[in-house]
Amino acid sequence: MRQFVRILAATPLAGHWARIEFTDGSQRDIDLAPFLRGPVFSPIRENATTFAAMRVDAESGTIVWPNGADIDPDVLYHGLAPAWADESNSPDAVTRPRA
């Protein structure tokens, strides 16, 4: 059975960046700003304290916020474009590999 890579830990950084540790042992700093679109993400995007309230949901293996917002862990792991973006005119998420 194929095991999916999920998020093990998430640490908010400056701006809308987060240090994400995945269950395969890899770690990346990811700019979450491209994913913070739409009404559910508005308070997260507009308030640093709300953004920093992220946590990892053990059941889904992804980051979530108290208002119920979350981001697909596969999108973050594979560096895919946000769901709202048209692939033809939107850049992928910006990631920086961690040693």
N, C-alpha and C positions, 0 to 999 in steps of 0.2 A: 504494500500500500504506500502510495506517495505521501510524504509528509510535507505540508506547506510551511514555509518560513513565516514566522509571525514576529511581532514586536515583543521584546522581553523587558525593555526599559526605555524611558523617554525623559530627557532633561531639557526644559526650555532654556533657550539661549537668547541673546540680544535680538531685537527686532522680532521677526516671526520665524526664526531659526530654532531647530531642536536637534539635540544629539539623540539619535535613535540607535539602540542596540537590538539586533535581531537574534532570533533563536539559533541561527547557524554560526553565531560568534562574530559576525561582521558588525561594524559600527560606522555610522555616517552622520555628518551634520547636514541636515536637509532644510531648505527654505520652504516653509509651509505656506507662505503668502499666496502662491498660485492656487492653493486648495481652499482658501478661506473666502469663498464667494457664496453669495446667497444669504437669505434672511437668518438661517440657523447659525451661520458663522459670523454675522455682523458683530455681536458683542465680543466675540473672540478676537476678531480683527481689530476692533476699535479700542480695546482695553487690555493693557499689558498684564494686569493682575488676572483677568479672566483667561487670557492666553496661557499664563503660567499655571493655571489650575488643571492643566492636562494630567491625565494619569493613564496607565495601561490597564485595559480591561482583560483580566485573566481568561475569560471565556472566549472572547473574540480575538484576542491577541493583537489588538490595535490600540491606538491612542484615542481617548474619548475625553469629553468635557462634561461638566455638570449639567449642561442644558441638553445633553443627548447627542450632540454633534460628534461625529467620528470621521476618520479617513481610512479607506481601504488599505490594509497592510501590504497587499500585493502591489498596489500602485506605488507606495513608498519604497518598497524593496526593489522593484524593477525600474524605478525612476520614470514612470509613465506620466503622461500629461493628465491633468485633472479631467474628471468626467464631463464638465461643462465645456471644455475646450474642443474646438474643431482642430483636429490634428494637422490640417493643412496650413493653419496660421498661428499656432500657439507653440511656444517652446516647451520642452519637457521641464520637469522640476530640476532645480539646481542642486547638485549634491557634491560634497567633498568627502572622499574616502578618508577613513581614520586608520591609523596604524595600530 
